[in-house]
Amino acid sequence: MKNAALITGASSGIGLELAKIHASKGNDLILLARSADKLSKLKLELEAKYHVEVLIIEKDLSTTEAPKQVYDEVQKRDIQLAYLINNAGFGDYGFFHETDWEKEGQMIDLNIKSLTHLTKLFLPEMVKRRRGRIMNVASTAAFQPGPLMAVYYATKHYVLAFSEAIANEVKDYGVTVTALCPGPTESGFQEVAAMEESKLVNSIKMPSSEEVATYGYRAMMQGKIVAVHGTANTVMAKSVGLLPRNLVTKMVRKLQERK
């Protein structure tokens, strides 16, 4: 495989669009998701259109053993990653004292643990080769607390802080780490998180997954550490730190409530 990009959550949304972009650049792909049918269809489409090699791995990354299994599969095939894109993740909506712990535990395992483990496994080889790019998909949720989505916002804050820290650690080794921070996006996320009726989702025109993926790819190739999509989101991210924390939390609560 040449210029191989491993993309998690590649069967839909931003991950799917990132797969298309990488394939259009002539990069071979390793695509991960839980849906083998969707991945198989995407593999055929990308190989036929762009003449690249596509390996699909059906895997639930919220399970403890999954990241190491993915790494072992890549090693077995003697593939050197040029890009690691940790895109897989999901959210949940509701008061923390009423939401389901099993779902939140899976969210923490996927949004935080698998992302960290995959980075831990593949980053040393990039450092050794002094070449590689990592993109971790965070969110504008990373910049403030999130009442009614408390665990999700917290996981994305972790992704942002983790990405910024290791970006600093590897900056002298030819490796870049980018935290992509999109706002609400037309990606199916809202349906999975059961938040279609929140004021936040209904008060804005959401960008498409293709728009966000295009921006994210460009930011990664430029070596940006924190990439916030959209002018309004950028202003919000920068201004949050200037406001009292309790006011920020109240504002987010108001936006998150159902209309």
C-alpha positions in Angstrom: 0.0 0.0 0.0 1.2 3.5 -0.8 0.5 6.6 1.4 -1.9 4.4 3.4 -4.5 6.2 5.5 -6.3 4.4 8.3 -9.8 5.9 8.9 -12.1 4.9 11.7 -15.8 5.4 11.4 -15.4 5.3 7.7 -18.9 4.0 6.7 -20.7 7.3 7.0 -20.5 11.0 7.6 -17.2 12.8 7.9 -15.2 9.5 7.9 -16.8 8.4 4.6 -16.0 11.8 3.0 -12.5 11.7 4.3 -12.1 8.3 2.6 -13.2 9.8 -0.7 -10.8 12.7 -0.4 -7.8 10.5 0.4 -8.7 8.1 -2.5 -9.0 11.0 -4.9 -5.4 12.0 -3.9 -4.2 8.5 -4.9 -3.8 7.3 -1.3 -4.5 3.7 -0.4 -7.0 3.1 2.4 -7.7 1.0 5.5 -11.3 1.6 6.4 -12.8 0.6 9.8 -16.4 0.5 10.9 -18.9 -1.9 12.3 -20.9 -2.2 9.1 -19.2 -4.6 6.7 -21.9 -4.1 4.0 -21.4 -0.3 3.9 -17.6 -0.7 3.9 -17.7 -3.3 1.1 -19.8 -1.0 -1.0 -17.5 1.9 -0.4 -14.4 -0.2 -1.2 -15.8 -1.2 -4.6 -16.7 2.4 -5.3 -13.3 3.9 -4.4 -11.3 1.2 -6.1 -13.2 1.5 -9.3 -13.2 5.3 -9.4 -9.7 6.1 -8.2 -7.8 2.9 -8.8 -6.5 2.7 -5.2 -6.1 -0.3 -2.9 -8.7 -0.5 -0.1 -8.6 -2.8 2.9 -11.7 -3.0 5.0 -11.8 -4.1 8.7 -15.1 -4.7 10.4 -14.5 -3.9 14.0 -16.3 -2.4 17.0 -13.7 -0.1 18.4 -15.5 0.3 21.7 -14.3 -3.1 22.7 -11.0 -3.3 24.7 -9.2 -5.7 22.4 -10.2 -4.0 19.1 -7.3 -1.4 18.7 -4.6 -4.0 19.1 -6.4 -6.4 16.7 -6.4 -3.6 14.1 -2.8 -2.8 14.7 -1.8 -6.5 14.4 -3.8 -6.8 11.1 -1.9 -3.8 9.7 1.5 -5.2 10.9 0.7 -8.6 9.4 0.3 -7.1 6.0 3.4 -5.0 6.5 1.6 -1.7 5.9 3.2 1.6 6.9 0.7 4.2 7.8 1.2 7.7 6.4 -2.1 8.9 8.0 -4.1 7.9 11.0 -7.5 9.4 11.3 -9.4 8.7 14.5 -12.9 9.7 13.4 -15.2 7.1 15.1 -17.3 8.4 17.9 -20.9 9.1 19.0 -22.8 11.1 21.6 -25.9 10.8 23.8 -28.5 13.2 25.0 -30.2 13.7 28.3 -29.7 14.4 32.0 -26.7 12.4 33.3 -28.7 11.0 36.2 -31.3 9.6 33.7 -29.1 8.4 30.8 -27.9 4.8 30.3 -24.5 4.0 31.7 -23.8 1.1 29.3 -24.1 3.5 26.4 -22.0 6.1 28.1 -19.4 3.6 28.9 -19.2 2.6 25.3 -18.9 6.2 24.4 -15.9 6.7 26.7 -14.3 3.5 25.3 -14.8 4.6 21.7 -14.3 8.4 21.9 -11.4 8.3 24.3 -9.9 4.9 24.9 -9.7 3.4 21.4 -8.6 6.8 19.9 -5.8 6.9 22.5 -4.8 3.3 22.1 -4.6 3.4 18.3 -2.5 6.6 18.5 -0.3 4.8 21.1 0.2 1.9 18.7 0.9 3.7 15.4 2.6 6.9 16.6 6.0 5.4 17.6 6.5 4.1 14.0 5.7 7.5 12.6 8.2 9.1 14.9 10.8 6.5 14.0 10.3 7.2 10.3 10.1 10.9 11.0 7.0 11.1 8.8 3.3 10.9 9.4 0.1 12.8 10.1 -2.6 12.1 12.7 -6.0 13.7 12.8 -8.3 13.2 15.8 -11.9 14.3 15.3 -12.9 16.4 18.3 -15.7 18.9 18.3 -16.6 22.5 19.2 -18.0 20.7 22.2 -14.4 20.4 23.4 -14.3 24.1 24.4 -16.9 24.1 27.2 -19.0 22.0 29.5 -22.1 20.5 28.0 -25.2 20.1 30.1 -27.6 17.5 28.7 -24.6 15.9 26.9 -22.1 16.0 29.8 -20.1 12.8 29.0 -19.9 13.6 25.2 -18.6 17.1 25.7 -16.1 15.8 28.3 -14.8 13.1 25.9 -14.2 15.7 23.2 -12.4 18.0 25.6 -10.1 15.0 26.3 -9.5 14.5 22.5 -8.6 18.2 22.1 -6.2 18.4 25.1 -4.6 15.0 24.2 -4.1 16.1 20.6 -2.5 19.4 21.5 -0.2 17.8 24.0 1.2 15.1 21.7 1.4 17.5 18.8 3.9 19.5 20.9 5.8 16.3 21.8 6.3 15.1 18.2 6.8 18.5 16.4 10.5 17.9 16.0 10.1 14.4 14.5 8.4 15.2 11.3 4.9 14.1 12.6 1.9 16.4 12.9 -1.2 16.0 15.0 -4.4 17.8 14.2 -7.6 18.1 16.3 -10.5 18.7 13.9 -13.3 20.6 15.8 -16.5 20.7 13.7 -19.7 22.1 15.0 -23.0 20.4 14.4 -22.7 18.7 11.0 -25.1 16.8 8.7 -23.7 13.4 9.4 -26.3 11.3 11.2 -24.7 12.1 14.6 -27.8 13.9 15.8 -30.0 10.9 15.2 -27.7 8.6 17.0 -27.4 11.0 19.9 -31.2 11.5 20.0 -30.9 15.3 19.9 -32.7 16.2 16.7 -35.1 18.4 18.7 -32.5 20.4 20.6 -32.4 24.2 20.0 -28.7 23.9 19.0 -29.5 21.6 16.1 -32.6 23.5 14.9 -31.2 27.0 15.2 -28.5 26.8 12.6 -27.8 25.6 9.1 -25.5 22.7 9.4 -22.6 22.2 7.0 -22.4 19.0 5.1 -20.0 16.2 6.0 -18.2 16.8 2.7 -17.5 20.5 3.6 -16.1 19.5 7.1 -14.0 16.7 5.7 -12.5 18.9 3.0 -11.7 21.6 5.6 -10.2 18.9 7.9 -8.1 17.3 5.2 -6.6 20.7 4.3 -5.9 21.6 7.9 -4.2 18.2 8.5 -2.0 18.7 5.4 -1.1 22.1 6.6 -0.1 20.7 10.0 -2.6 22.8 11.9 -2.9 21.7 15.5 -6.4 22.9 16.3 -8.7 23.2 13.3 -12.2 24.7 14.1 -14.5 24.6 11.1 -16.6 27.7 10.4 -16.2 31.4 11.3 -19.0 31.4 13.9 -17.5 28.3 15.5 -14.0 29.8 15.6 -15.3 33.0 17.2 -17.2 30.9 19.8 -14.2 28.8 20.6 -12.0 31.9 21.2 -14.6 33.8 23.2 -15.6 31.1 25.6 -12.4 31.6 27.7 -13.3 35.3 28.2 -16.7 34.6 29.8 -17.4 33.4 33.4 -17.6 29.6 33.4 -21.0 29.5 35.1 -22.4 31.8 32.3 -20.9 29.6 29.6 -22.5 26.5 31.2 -25.9 28.2 31.4 -25.7 29.3 27.7 -24.9 25.8 26.6 -27.7 24.4 28.6 -30.1 26.8 27.0 -29.0 25.8 23.5 -29.1 22.1 24.3 -32.6 22.1 25.6 -35.4 20.8 23.3 -37.3 23.6 21.5 
